[in-house]
Amino acid sequence: MKATIISKKDIIDVFQYRHATKEFDTSKKLSNDDINFILQIANLSPSSFGFEPWHFVVVKSPELREALRPIVTGAPLRLNTASHFVLGLSMKAPMTRWNSTYLMHLLKEVKQFPEAVIKRYLGLIKEFQENDFVLDTDRKMFDWASKQAYIALGNMLTAAAMIGVDSCPIEGFIKEKAEVLLSEKFGLDMEKYGLSYMVAFGYRKENPKRPKSRRNIKDIITWK
């Protein structure tokens, strides 16, 4: 497989174009092909040790969007107008500890590693979790998994912009209430997963009123 080379200018143009869309055009919807492409990019994203500690819920039901409304404090307009609304979940400790059933399934059935490789790999993960990063609480384990899920989020935002789809990542929600809702209304096992973020996809209603501004690149990089 050979990579397709995209010009640096085209890539920069995509990043200049992308912005956190405040309101979407309700008359325009993503095609099934486009949303599936964006989700495939999430599926292909890298993660620490290749854990893939994520799950994505595409909220299509108007009733479920309505149920989310009281707890999405930071972006009700996006929830109302987005073509597609996605919830990004991360695995909790029962799924990601070095000796979990999930990891054994991943290594044996998905990656199809030989038994000797699996044993050595699990030993490396155990060392990493217990000594290198000291992931000694359930919260630390979830936060570590969330870091991986955010890699997938960043890739989805970029990939969407590359095909002309707008987006907005969202952390403005009441986490505890959201997770109760995901258990009661969405049927998700919140013993295994926690909600890390939400993200809206669609087409901007209007262009930003101001050009994109960023700190000077010299202020964020140190060369030694």
BAFI-3210 file (N, C-alpha, C; in Angstrom, 3 decimals, decimal comma, padded with zeros to 6 digits):
// residues 224
n [1|2|3|4|5|6|7|8|9|10|11|12|13|14|15|16|17|18|19|20|21|22|23|24|25|26|27|28|29|30|31|32|33|34|35|36|37|38|39|40|41|42|43|44|45|46|47|48|49|50|51|52|53|54|55|56|57|58|59|60|61|62|63|64|65|66|67|68|69|70|71|72|73|74|75|76|77|78|79|80|81|82|83|84|85|86|87|88|89|90|91|92|93|94|95|96|97|98|99|100|101|102|103|104|105|106|107|108|109|110|111|112|113|114|115|116|117|118|119|120|121|122|123|124|125|126|127|128|129|130|131|132|133|134|135|136|137|138|139|140|141|142|143|144|145|146|147|148|149|150|151|152|153|154|155|156|157|158|159|160|161|162|163|164|165|166|167|168|169|170|171|172|173|174|175|176|177|178|179|180|181|182|183|184|185|186|187|188|189|190|191|192|193|194|195|196|197|198|199|200|201|202|203|204|205|206|207|208|209|210|211|212|213|214|215|216|217|218|219|220|221|222|223|224]
n.u [000,844|000,594|001,172|-000,850|000,345|-000,283|-000,363|001,496|000,422|-002,289|-003,032|-002,612|-004,507|-006,864|-006,825|-006,997|-009,528|-011,183|-013,279|-014,705|-017,855|-020,630|-023,363|-025,339|-026,384|-029,577|-030,783|-029,066|-027,584|-025,289|-024,142|-024,650|-022,329|-020,386|-020,503|-019,895|-017,325|-015,977|-016,258|-014,843|-012,298|-011,900|-011,843|-009,468|-007,568|-004,581|-003,586|-002,460|-000,451|-002,074|-004,665|-007,248|-009,330|-012,132|-015,520|-018,189|-021,135|-023,649|-026,018|-029,020|-031,735|-034,417|-035,779|-033,918|-031,966|-033,407|-033,658|-031,041|-030,747|-031,190|-028,836|-026,700|-024,956|-023,218|-023,641|-026,302|-027,426|-025,895|-026,535|-029,190|-029,078|-027,157|-026,228|-025,325|-024,771|-022,400|-021,346|-018,503|-017,089|-015,049|-013,132|-013,439|-011,620|-012,159|-012,051|-009,577|-007,386|-004,316|-004,758|-007,291|-010,329|-011,112|-008,679|-007,290|-008,928|-008,621|-005,890|-005,621|-007,779|-008,329|-005,848|-004,442|-002,112|000,599|000,683|002,996|003,855|001,689|001,829|004,282|003,668|001,531|002,931|004,582|002,619|001,546|003,763|003,975|001,490|001,508|003,971|005,372|003,515|001,955|-000,853|-002,888|-005,471|-009,005|-009,903|-007,576|-007,020|-009,227|-008,869|-006,494|-007,351|-009,149|-007,415|-006,494|-008,851|-009,272|-007,393|-008,574|-010,772|-009,549|-008,578|-010,978|-012,143|-010,325|-010,378|-013,041|-013,097|-011,479|-013,094|-014,933|-016,813|-018,277|-017,665|-017,901|-016,300|-017,332|-017,379|-019,044|-021,056|-023,091|-021,525|-022,077|-024,906|-025,263|-024,151|-025,827|-028,120|-027,206|-027,046|-029,710|-031,432|-030,074|-029,119|-026,495|-023,577|-022,432|-020,656|-018,536|-017,833|-017,152|-018,269|-016,488|-016,438|-018,468|-019,422|-020,310|-021,462|-021,858|-023,003|-021,808|-023,809|-023,186|-020,190|-017,277|-017,056|-014,695|-011,230|-009,186|-007,264|-004,145|-001,633|001,717|003,851|006,446|006,222|005,333|007,045|010,091|013,411|016,161]
n.v [-001,195|002,161|005,446|008,308|011,349|014,438|017,885|020,236|022,803|022,363|020,866|022,697|024,589|023,171|023,028|025,731|026,219|024,598|024,984|025,465|024,884|026,897|026,911|024,841|024,264|023,344|022,370|020,822|017,654|015,105|012,561|008,986|007,745|009,686|010,042|007,486|007,278|009,141|007,874|005,569|006,594|007,177|004,565|003,686|005,066|005,686|004,223|003,958|001,167|-000,023|-000,388|000,504|001,834|002,679|003,731|004,568|006,421|007,073|009,415|009,220|009,252|011,484|011,634|010,745|012,678|014,815|014,013|014,327|017,066|018,659|018,184|018,866|021,363|023,152|023,407|023,567|024,534|023,371|020,716|020,801|021,466|020,012|017,708|015,110|013,648|012,709|010,587|010,232|007,602|006,189|003,371|001,896|000,903|-001,980|-002,911|-002,215|-002,865|-004,686|-007,440|-007,946|-009,383|-008,263|-007,301|-009,677|-010,872|-008,990|-009,183|-011,884|-012,670|-010,503|-009,213|-011,486|-012,579|-014,810|-017,171|-016,903|-014,332|-012,850|-013,291|-012,032|-009,436|-008,700|-008,637|-006,403|-004,414|-004,592|-003,761|-001,135|-000,011|-000,358|000,574|002,435|004,532|004,496|003,745|003,504|003,814|003,660|005,993|007,125|005,186|005,472|008,115|007,829|006,141|007,892|009,791|008,403|008,143|010,753|011,130|009,831|011,529|013,973|013,149|012,565|015,132|016,453|014,816|015,131|017,864|017,756|016,679|018,624|018,795|020,173|020,657|020,267|019,903|018,885|019,500|020,494|019,335|017,687|015,371|013,183|012,984|012,581|010,062|008,448|008,713|007,528|004,927|004,329|005,162|004,673|002,166|001,383|-000,136|001,245|000,536|-000,375|001,628|005,169|008,542|010,639|012,791|014,812|015,205|017,190|017,010|018,450|021,003|024,256|027,071|029,683|031,482|031,938|034,974|036,189|035,960|033,023|032,842|032,374|031,681|032,923|030,807|030,608|030,951|028,583|026,542|024,974|024,779|022,719]
n.w [000,000|-000,900|000,228|-000,416|-001,441|-000,071|-000,663|001,345|001,513|000,893|003,105|005,219|004,419|004,905|007,706|008,287|007,332|008,946|011,759|015,053|014,751|015,362|014,790|012,773|009,355|008,965|006,724|005,349|005,148|006,212|004,029|004,165|003,380|003,949|006,805|007,608|006,601|008,249|010,740|010,194|010,060|012,753|013,691|012,567|013,940|015,914|019,078|022,489|022,983|021,143|022,090|021,438|023,044|022,963|022,191|020,047|019,846|017,672|017,588|016,360|016,803|017,277|019,710|021,590|021,292|022,266|024,897|025,691|025,742|028,233|029,611|028,064|028,403|027,212|024,482|023,224|020,827|018,838|019,236|018,464|015,743|014,303|011,753|012,332|015,479|017,753|020,378|022,306|023,864|026,474|027,541|030,779|033,785|034,191|031,602|030,573|032,189|032,561|032,737|031,747|030,387|027,975|026,845|026,454|024,553|022,482|021,831|021,206|019,463|017,713|016,993|016,698|017,885|018,640|021,422|023,019|022,386|023,275|026,051|026,651|025,801|027,496|029,857|029,456|029,328|031,906|033,422|032,473|033,291|036,083|037,043|035,300|034,392|036,626|037,019|039,166|040,107|039,445|038,233|037,149|035,246|033,548|032,668|031,254|029,168|027,998|026,907|024,708|023,256|022,547|020,581|018,440|018,172|017,326|014,847|013,518|013,342|011,663|009,359|008,628|007,944|005,713|003,784|003,485|005,519|008,383|011,940|015,558|018,552|021,829|025,253|027,084|029,143|031,620|033,245|035,060|035,050|032,347|031,964|033,451|031,909|029,526|030,329|031,114|028,998|026,606|026,830|027,423|028,865|031,550|033,437|032,156|030,371|030,058|029,532|027,445|025,591|023,368|019,927|017,201|013,845|010,613|008,392|008,174|009,100|008,615|007,693|009,817|011,691|012,214|011,298|011,706|014,647|016,247|018,764|018,343|016,545|017,422|020,115|021,157|020,744|021,565|020,686|021,060]
ca.u [000,000|001,387|000,469|-001,088|000,969|-001,105|000,537|001,478|-000,503|-003,654|-003,273|-002,762|-005,795|-007,908|-006,810|-007,503|-010,970|-011,892|-013,498|-015,745|-019,085|-021,588|-024,706|-025,303|-027,478|-030,444|-031,257|-028,013|-027,273|-024,200|-024,527|-024,199|-020,938|-019,511|-020,414|-019,180|-015,915|-015,464|-016,172|-013,753|-011,062|-011,768|-011,485|-008,085|-006,695|-003,640|-003,829|-001,372|-000,420|-003,089|-005,803|-008,537|-010,222|-013,185|-016,785|-018,842|-022,588|-024,207|-027,382|-029,901|-033,106|-034,805|-036,169|-032,711|-031,351|-034,210|-033,303|-029,717|-030,765|-030,996|-027,510|-025,674|-024,996|-022,327|-023,858|-027,646|-027,687|-025,243|-027,350|-030,432|-028,932|-026,168|-026,699|-025,009|-024,276|-021,678|-020,841|-017,239|-016,937|-013,761|-013,241|-013,050|-010,589|-012,419|-011,756|-008,230|-006,290|-003,453|-005,250|-008,728|-010,842|-011,105|-007,333|-006,961|-009,670|-008,015|-004,590|-005,735|-008,749|-008,258|-004,478|-004,013|-000,744|000,893|000,582|004,231|003,850|000,655|002,364|005,302|002,985|000,795|003,935|004,975|001,486|001,500|004,853|003,610|000,367|001,773|005,212|005,756|002,510|001,317|-002,307|-003,294|-006,867|-009,919|-009,958|-006,369|-007,166|-010,185|-008,249|-005,526|-008,125|-009,704|-006,363|-006,465|-010,089|-009,132|-006,655|-009,596|-011,554|-008,784|-008,538|-012,309|-012,330|-009,502|-010,892|-014,295|-012,759|-010,862|-014,149|-015,858|-017,814|-017,969|-017,757|-017,629|-016,133|-018,114|-017,192|-020,011|-022,182|-023,048|-021,034|-022,766|-026,269|-025,166|-023,866|-027,070|-028,976|-026,680|-027,402|-031,152|-032,122|-029,300|-028,813|-025,051|-023,016|-021,557|-019,615|-017,412|-017,522|-017,468|-018,396|-015,348|-016,767|-019,475|-018,964|-021,370|-021,045|-022,873|-022,502|-021,955|-024,874|-022,484|-018,757|-016,853|-017,001|-013,307|-010,254|-008,610|-006,092|-003,389|-000,397|002,848|004,434|007,691|005,911|004,892|008,052|011,454|014,415|017,370]
ca.v [000,000|003,380|006,636|009,416|012,555|015,646|019,033|020,918|023,931|021,848|020,468|023,941|025,181|022,426|023,442|027,102|026,144|023,975|025,760|024,909|025,452|027,247|026,540|024,133|024,456|022,180|021,882|019,991|016,466|014,259|011,295|007,809|007,507|010,636|009,770|006,214|007,597|009,790|006,845|004,666|007,275|006,917|003,156|003,511|005,940|005,002|004,295|003,386|-000,293|-000,507|-000,839|000,937|001,829|003,646|003,314|005,770|006,313|008,055|009,662|009,538|009,389|012,805|011,492|010,656|014,017|015,636|013,590|014,877|018,527|019,301|017,959|019,433|022,769|024,010|023,467|023,124|024,881|022,349|019,510|021,009|021,716|019,143|016,578|013,908|013,941|011,505|010,539|009,506|006,902|005,548|002,206|002,013|-000,035|-003,402|-003,250|-001,835|-003,379|-005,589|-008,817|-007,956|-010,272|-007,525|-007,267|-011,015|-011,030|-008,122|-009,705|-013,244|-012,814|-009,397|-009,082|-012,859|-012,791|-016,123|-017,186|-016,391|-012,881|-012,315|-013,309|-010,988|-008,150|-008,404|-008,279|-005,016|-003,554|-004,605|-002,896|000,242|000,453|-000,384|001,238|003,579|005,589|004,305|003,856|002,703|004,040|003,555|007,297|007,253|004,299|006,067|009,301|007,340|005,683|009,089|010,390|007,686|008,464|012,103|011,011|009,522|012,749|014,888|012,630|012,738|016,549|016,764|014,090|015,785|019,111|017,422|016,403|019,741|018,642|020,956|019,907|020,987|019,030|019,422|018,985|021,171|018,489|017,223|014,008|012,178|012,832|012,033|008,632|007,805|008,693|006,541|003,613|004,114|005,406|004,176|000,758|001,146|-000,617|002,309|-000,037|-000,609|002,833|006,494|009,534|011,558|014,002|014,748|015,941|017,426|017,113|019,009|022,057|025,551|027,962|030,864|031,473|032,696|036,433|036,619|034,973|032,181|033,424|031,452|032,209|032,814|029,473|030,708|030,924|027,268|025,529|025,179|023,977|022,537]
ca.w [000,000|-001,024|000,714|-001,344|-000,913|-000,135|-000,529|002,632|001,414|000,983|004,502|005,988|004,038|005,615|009,102|008,331|007,062|010,059|012,977|015,923|014,195|016,415|014,353|011,500|008,410|009,134|005,421|004,752|005,939|005,738|003,428|004,908|002,996|004,644|008,245|007,758|006,369|009,461|011,781|009,825|010,463|014,195|013,825|012,132|014,729|016,804|020,527|023,271|022,937|020,223|022,900|020,876|024,213|022,679|021,584|019,534|019,718|016,741|018,085|015,240|017,284|017,804|021,111|022,406|021,284|023,175|026,247|025,986|025,775|029,546|030,193|027,178|028,831|026,440|023,036|022,820|019,434|018,019|019,374|017,718|014,312|013,656|010,963|013,099|016,821|018,165|021,747|022,387|025,136|026,725|028,409|032,179|034,250|033,953|030,208|030,126|033,003|031,788|032,778|031,454|029,338|026,715|026,263|025,973|023,290|021,477|021,421|020,665|018,386|016,742|016,489|016,412|018,328|019,232|022,884|023,624|022,195|024,166|027,421|026,748|025,616|028,732|030,861|029,190|029,704|033,375|033,889|032,138|034,099|037,519|037,439|034,476|034,516|037,936|036,846|040,320|040,478|038,302|037,570|036,328|034,105|032,622|032,062|030,266|028,017|027,353|026,084|023,435|022,544|021,994|019,321|017,434|017,966|016,485|013,476|012,930|013,020|010,496|008,202|008,240|007,249|004,429|002,802|003,490|006,577|009,575|013,191|016,808|019,720|022,952|026,612|027,944|029,537|033,008|033,024|035,872|034,540|030,995|032,025|033,890|030,723|028,588|030,856|031,180|027,725|025,467|027,057|027,440|030,125|032,040|034,281|031,256|029,602|030,567|028,467|027,397|024,837|022,321|018,746|016,224|012,447|009,716|007,497|008,835|008,635|008,094|007,935|011,004|011,486|012,387|010,817|012,755|015,311|017,085|019,292|017,444|016,637|018,179|021,550|021,600|020,405|022,046|019,996|021,885]
c.u [000,881|000,569|000,302|-000,528|000,058|-000,193|000,394|000,489|-001,955|-004,005|-003,472|-004,103|-006,951|-007,975|-007,270|-009,028|-011,747|-012,086|-014,620|-017,080|-020,118|-023,008|-024,614|-026,531|-028,361|-030,960|-030,250|-027,655|-026,078|-024,788|-024,063|-022,733|-019,993|-019,388|-019,692|-017,686|-015,295|-015,289|-015,072|-012,403|-010,830|-011,279|-010,020|-007,091|-005,758|-004,054|-002,672|-001,511|-001,444|-004,351|-007,163|-009,599|-011,402|-014,446|-017,510|-020,334|-023,064|-025,682|-028,258|-031,311|-033,395|-035,176|-034,953|-031,947|-032,086|-033,877|-031,937|-029,752|-030,529|-029,591|-026,375|-025,679|-024,222|-022,675|-025,251|-027,957|-027,065|-026,049|-028,608|-030,230|-027,981|-026,840|-026,508|-024,367|-023,691|-021,191|-019,580|-017,054|-015,550|-013,961|-012,780|-012,099|-010,907|-012,087|-010,281|-007,092|-005,585|-003,988|-006,735|-009,081|-010,807|-009,729|-006,919|-007,666|-009,011|-006,728|-004,702|-006,606|-008,620|-006,859|-003,862|-002,527|-000,577|000,889|001,825|004,308|002,836|001,178|003,383|004,659|002,244|001,752|004,394|003,870|001,377|002,559|004,520|002,539|000,715|002,986|005,546|004,800|001,755|-000,196|-002,974|-004,695|-007,730|-009,976|-008,737|-006,464|-008,119|-009,586|-007,232|-006,240|-008,718|-008,671|-006,304|-007,697|-010,031|-008,276|-007,634|-010,448|-010,824|-008,737|-009,884|-012,545|-011,563|-010,043|-012,193|-014,004|-012,191|-011,897|-015,244|-016,972|-017,359|-018,221|-017,598|-017,481|-016,768|-017,729|-018,185|-021,222|-021,993|-022,754|-021,835|-024,177|-026,260|-024,967|-025,056|-028,018|-028,515|-026,992|-028,900|-031,838|-031,414|-028,930|-027,337|-024,590|-021,996|-020,622|-018,346|-016,941|-017,864|-017,503|-017,232|-015,686|-017,959|-018,920|-020,102|-020,771|-022,202|-022,221|-022,828|-023,093|-024,282|-021,011|-018,409|-016,725|-015,576|-012,380|-009,673|-007,363|-005,455|-002,175|000,708|003,533|005,744|007,454|005,538|005,910|009,411|012,378|015,664|018,401]
c.v [001,248|004,590|007,645|010,687|013,753|016,837|019,686|022,072|023,468|021,449|021,699|024,602|024,485|022,870|024,890|027,124|025,619|024,954|025,110|025,569|025,671|026,826|025,932|024,457|023,208|021,623|020,948|018,848|015,726|013,007|010,154|007,523|008,412|010,329|008,446|006,382|008,191|008,769|005,827|005,276|007,083|005,500|002,901|004,325|005,137|005,147|003,613|001,865|-000,882|-000,980|-000,576|001,060|002,793|002,982|004,595|005,505|007,427|008,230|010,132|009,867|010,802|012,737|011,437|011,974|014,929|015,292|014,146|016,375|019,134|019,156|018,463|020,937|023,689|024,176|023,021|023,429|023,864|021,050|019,612|020,981|020,773|018,042|015,274|014,306|012,655|011,651|009,679|008,911|006,282|004,394|002,519|000,872|-001,514|-003,857|-003,091|-002,289|-004,518|-007,018|-008,932|-008,956|-009,588|-007,553|-008,635|-011,284|-010,224|-008,720|-011,057|-013,311|-011,736|-009,313|-010,436|-013,069|-014,231|-016,028|-016,589|-014,876|-012,228|-012,233|-012,200|-009,597|-007,745|-008,029|-006,836|-004,046|-003,466|-003,679|-001,430|000,769|000,572|000,440|002,488|004,753|005,532|004,554|003,009|002,993|003,910|004,864|007,494|006,370|004,888|007,281|008,901|006,865|006,872|009,769|009,709|008,032|009,856|012,102|010,741|010,750|013,714|014,440|012,774|014,181|016,922|016,092|014,714|017,050|018,833|017,093|017,472|019,640|019,418|020,151|020,828|019,967|019,690|018,719|019,619|020,300|018,057|015,731|012,954|011,915|012,212|010,528|007,841|007,664|007,636|005,119|003,353|004,211|004,779|002,698|000,421|000,705|000,398|001,835|-000,237|000,658|004,097|007,469|010,523|012,858|013,739|015,512|016,008|017,554|017,653|020,010|023,413|026,381|029,226|030,752|032,249|034,175|036,971|035,548|034,184|032,844|032,366|032,185|032,049|031,472|029,480|030,610|029,536|026,159|025,929|024,234|023,897|021,707]
c.w [000,000|-000,589|-000,416|-000,736|-001,152|000,105|000,846|002,623|001,547|002,413|005,376|005,686|004,752|007,071|009,264|008,156|008,267|011,212|013,774|015,545|015,292|016,071|012,953|010,653|008,438|007,807|004,754|005,696|005,342|005,086|004,334|004,622|003,776|006,132|008,487|007,518|007,632|010,585|011,473|010,191|011,956|014,433|013,483|012,957|015,631|018,263|021,236|023,348|021,955|020,920|022,236|021,984|024,071|022,149|021,178|019,336|018,800|017,095|016,924|015,715|017,803|019,277|022,021|022,404|022,255|024,626|026,664|026,275|027,169|030,113|029,298|027,396|027,898|024,983|022,609|021,360|018,489|018,060|018,520|016,208|013,579|012,851|011,737|014,421|017,387|019,600|021,761|023,776|025,235|027,696|029,822|032,552|034,001|032,536|029,862|031,037|032,264|031,725|032,462|030,355|027,981|026,057|025,738|024,641|022,175|020,930|020,715|019,418|017,305|016,133|016,149|016,711|018,815|020,759|023,550|023,518|023,124|025,594|027,616|026,686|026,889|029,854|030,696|029,614|031,219|033,946|033,650|033,082|035,582|037,939|036,631|034,657|035,842|037,820|037,921|040,831|039,228|037,528|036,674|035,082|033,074|031,927|031,003|029,008|027,260|026,468|024,722|022,595|021,924|020,722|018,190|017,141|017,043|015,038|012,788|012,502|011,756|009,239|007,699|007,444|005,861|003,355|002,844|004,509|007,801|010,843|014,388|017,936|020,939|024,254|027,581|028,221|030,992|032,977|033,789|035,354|033,147|031,041|032,555|032,704|029,723|029,034|030,729|029,824|026,521|025,620|027,068|028,824|030,628|033,150|033,458|030,555|030,376|029,400|028,530|026,696|023,929|021,121|017,734|014,835|011,607|008,782|008,100|008,235|008,046|008,418|009,197|010,698|011,606|011,823|011,993|013,337|016,206|017,647|018,258|017,645|017,418|019,684|022,053|021,327|020,959|021,285|020,871|021,122]
res [m|k|a|t|i|i|s|k|k|d|i|i|d|v|f|q|y|r|h|a|t|k|e|f|d|t|s|k|k|l|s|n|d|d|i|n|f|i|l|q|i|a|n|l|s|p|s|s|f|g|f|e|p|w|h|f|v|v|v|k|s|p|e|l|r|e|a|l|r|p|i|v|t|g|a|p|l|r|l|n|t|a|s|h|f|v|l|g|l|s|m|k|a|p|m|t|r|w|n|s|t|y|l|m|h|l|l|k|e|v|k|q|f|p|e|a|v|i|k|r|y|l|g|l|i|k|e|f|q|e|n|d|f|v|l|d|t|d|r|k|m|f|d|w|a|s|k|q|a|y|i|a|l|g|n|m|l|t|a|a|a|m|i|g|v|d|s|c|p|i|e|g|f|i|k|e|k|a|e|v|l|l|s|e|k|f|g|l|d|m|e|k|y|g|l|s|y|m|v|a|f|g|y|r|k|e|n|p|k|r|p|k|s|r|r|n|i|k|d|i|i|t|w|k]
***
